[in-house]
Amino acid sequence: MLEISNYSFSLTLLTEALAQAKPWVLIEWISIFLGVIINFIYSIVSAYPNALGISVILFTFVVRGLMFPLGINQQKSMVAMQKLTPEIEKIKKKYGTSKDPEVQQKIAADTQKLYAKHKVNPFGGCLPLILQMPIFFALIHIMQNTYYFIDRISDFYAQIYSALKTVPGYMDILIPVFQENTAKGVEIQLTTTKELGRILNVFTQADWTGLLAKFPKEISDTVWEILRQRDAAYMFFGLDMRANAGWGFPGILIPILTGVTMFLSSWIMQLQQNKTVDPQQQMTQKIMLIGMPIFMAWTTVNFPIGVGLYWIASSLFQLVQQMVLNRYFGAKKEA
């Protein structure tokens, strides 16, 4: 790791940036593990255009591939639940439509006995979705702090430092600029390029202009060229992978595609399910089919485009997986 200096001072540009650098412990551990995977993939495809977006897509396929056995268990659980649907309907008819709490408890008790008798877990199909959530939040952290997880992007900050340190007294220039944006009570040791990257990663165009105006023109031009290369590394067909999708064009296409692909995935999944006359189950199916895609599309608007790309690729993988499993289990059912 490249050493920068022995200076130690209270430092932050944005409280939000430091908050991003320290997520919940569980998310941080997952981020480190997933970061190793995406860093390895990026090192292979970095020579190609749109490398970061390609890395996210390949990363998605790797993660979903590892979760494929859970998809099979999810399908088995769904098939088992379908077989029990007529029995569950009989239990409900037995007790009628009364909303009395005591009656509802009896329905629940008899249903649980039915599940236990046939060794069926009604929540067995929820595990893949539950596991997706921490991966989703970990990927947000990775996209917001890509310099920390992908070595070849971190190298841009090492190059910037190498250019700046050629100027005598460069640290005397850097420290005041950093301290102008210092938040009280926050202290970090500026000793490595990744810690420097944590600061410079949130610099705006105005911040860079103000900092580089204090350096000679040849140094400033060198750093601007490095920044141009860094920004190009984040692009995926004209979209900045670290920027929030937002409501404007073309970023809004990512939330739209997130909702559409998730809807198609849920729709294919429900084709395998038996039709139910239970209003409560019908409502649950509608929420999963329509409500969840709308919710995820709306949520993706406020997250980095790279996260939305992951969700789109994940839904497409789920779509293909579901079609294959539907065909397999459908043929098995006919046999």
N, C-alpha and C positions, 0 to 999 in steps of 0.2 A: 504493500500500500504506500502510495506517495505521501511523504511527510510534507506538511505545509509550513508550519511554524510552531513555536512554543508559546505563542500568545494565548492568553485565556481571558475572556471577557463576556459579560452578559450580552446576549445577542438573539435577535429574532427579527424577521421582516414582517411576518404576519402570524398572529396567534393561531389562525386556522391552519397555516402550513405546519406548525409544530404539532398541532393536534393530529394532523394527518400522519405525521411521522411516528406517532405513538398510539396505535389503535388498541382495542381490547387485547389482552394477552393471547386469548385463543385465536383471534383473527391474525395477530402478529405471527404466531407460530405457523398457522396455515399459509400466510403470505410468504414466509420464508421457504416453506416446502414447495409451494406452487411457483415461487420465484426462481427456484433452481431449475424447474422444468422449462419455464418460458425463456430463461436465460440460455439454456442449452439449445432450444429450438431456434432462438434468434441468432445464436452464433453460427448456425448452419445456413440460414436463409438471409443473413444480413447483407449479402452482396446483391440481392435482388431488389427491384423497386417495391414499395409498399411492404417492406419486410416486417414491420411491427404488426400490421394488420394480418399478414399471412401467419405470423407467429401466434397471434391470438386464436386464429381459426384452427391451426394445427394443435395448439394447446387444448382447445375445446374438445377436439376429437380424441386426444389422449385421455383427458379427464373422463369424458363420457364413455370411452372404451373401458376404462378401469371400473366404471360403474355399471357396465353392461350386465354382469350377473345379478345386480339388484333389479335391473329392468326385467329380467326373466322372472325373478321372484315376485315382482309387482304384477306381472301378467298372470302368473299362477294364482296369486291372491285374488285378482279380479275374476278369474274363471271360477275359483272356488266360491266366491261371493255370489256369482251368477247362479250357480247350482242351488244355493240356499235361498235365493230370492222367493221361490214359490212357498217354501216353508215359513219364511218370515212374514209373507202376506197372510198365510193361514193364522199365524199368531195374532196379527193385528185384527183380522176379521173376528177371531175368537173373543176379543175384548171390546170390539166395536170402536166407535169414534170418540168415546168419552175422553175429555181432557183432564179428568180427575187425576191428581198426582199419584194416588195409590194405584190406579189402573195403569198409568204410565210406567210406574215402577215394576209392576208385574210383567208388562210387555218387555221392558228392558231386561228383567231377570230371565224370562223365558228365552229371549234372543241370545243372551250370554250363554245360557245352557246349550243352545243349539250350536253356537260357535265352538264351545268347549268340546261337545260331542264329536264334531267333525274336524276338530283341531284347525280351525280357521281364525286367523288374526285379522279383524276388520280394518286395522290400521297398517297392515303389511305393505300396502301399496303407497304409503305416504313417505317412506324412508328416502327414496331418490329426491323428492322435492325438498324434504327437510335438509338433506345434505347439500343441496344446491345453494341454500341461503348463506352459510358461512363462506362457501367458495365465491359467491357473488360479492360479498363484502370484502373478502380478501383481495379480489381482483380490482375493486375500487381503489383500495390502498396501493396496489401495485401500479395501476395506471396513473395515480396522482403522484407517485414517487418512483417513476420508472428508472430514473438515474441510479437508484439505490439497488435495484434488483437486476438490471441488465448492464453488464460490464461495459459493453461497447458504447452505450449511451453515457455511462459514467465517465468514459474516457474523454468525452468532449470537454468536461469540466477540468480534467487533468491537463488537456491541451490549452485551455483558457488560462489556467494557473501558470503553465510553463511560459506562455506569452507575457503575462502580466509581471512575472517575477524578474524578467530581464530589465525592468525599469528600476533604477536605484531608489530605495525608499518606498517601494510599492506597497508594503504593509501599512506604512503611515498614510497612504492614500485610501486603502481599503477599510481600515478600522473606523475612521469617522463616518464613511458612507454607511457602514453596517450599523453603527451606533445611533445614527439618526433615526433608525426604525426599531430601536430596541424596546422591548416590552419589559417592564419592571418585574423582577422575580423569576425571570427565565434565564438560565445560564447553561451554556454548552461549551465544550472544549473544542476549539477549531484546530484539529490536528491532522485530518485526512481529507482527501479530495471528496469523499462521499459526504462529509459534514459541510464542506464548502458547497457541494452540490445541493444540499438541503436548503441553503440560503439562496444560491443563485437560481435554483429551480423555479422560484416564485417571483423572480424579477420580471417586471413589465418592460415594455419597450422604452418607456420613459425612464425607468430605473437604469437600464443599460446605457441609454443615451447620457444620463447624468454621470454615471460612473466612468464611462469610456472617454468623456470629455476631459477628464483629468489626466489622461494618458496621451503620449505622443500619437500622431496620426497613423504612423505605420503599425503601431501596436493595436490601435483602435480598429484599423482596417482588418488586421489579422483576426481579432476576436469576432468582429462582425461576420467574417467568412465562416468561422467555426460555428457561430450561432445559426447561420444559414444552413449549414450541414446538419446541425442538431435538429433544427425545426423540420428539415426534409425527412429525417429519420422517423419522425412522429406521424408523417402523413400517410393516409390510406385512401387513394383515389380522391385526393383533394380535401379530405377530412382529417382534422387534427385529433389523433386518438386520445390525447390527454384532456381535450376541451369538453365541457358539458355539451350535450346534444342541443339543448335549447329549443326554442319554438320557431327559429328562423330556418330558411332554406340554405344549404342542403342538409344541415344537421338534423332537422325534424324527420328526415327519411328513416333515420335509425330507430326512433321510437315507433314509427308507423310499422316498419318491418318487424320489429320486436313483437308488436301486438298481433300482426297478421300471421306470422309463423307460429306463435304460441297458440293462436286460435285453431290453426290447421292441425297442429299436434294434438290438441285436446279433442278436436272433432274426430280425428282418426281413432283416438283411444275410445271414445264413446260409441263408435260404430260397433265395437266388439261387445258392448254391454247390452244386457236385456232391457227392453223398455219397462219402465215401472209406472204404476198408477198411484204410487205414494206421492202426494203433493210435496212433502218435505224432501224426499229424494230427488224429485223433479227440479225443485228449487236449487238443491245442491249442485246438480248437473249443469243447470243454467249458469250458476255462479262460476263454476270451473270452466265452462265453455266460453262465456262472454265476459264475466266480471274480472277474472284473473288476467286475461290478455289486456283489457283496458287499463287495469291497475298497473301492470308491468310496463305498458307503453307510457303511461303518465309518469311513473317512477323514473324510467330511463331518461326522460327529458332532463332531469337534474343530475345525471351522472355522466362520467366520461364516455365518449363515443366508443372507446375500446371495450367498455363493459357491455354496452348495447350490442356491439358486434359479437361478443361472447354469447350473449343470450340468443341472438339470431341463429348463430351456428349451432348452439345447443338445442334449440327448438327444431332445427332442420335434422339434426342427428336423431332426436327423439322421434320425429315424424317418420324417418326411414326405418328406425328400429321398430316402431309400433306397427308399421305396415308388414315388416318381416315377421314379427311375433304374431300378429293377427292371422297371417296366412298359415303359419306353423300350427298355432293352437286351433285355428278353424279346421284345418285338415285333420288334426288329431281328434277333434270333437266329432267330425263326420265319421272317422274310422271307428 
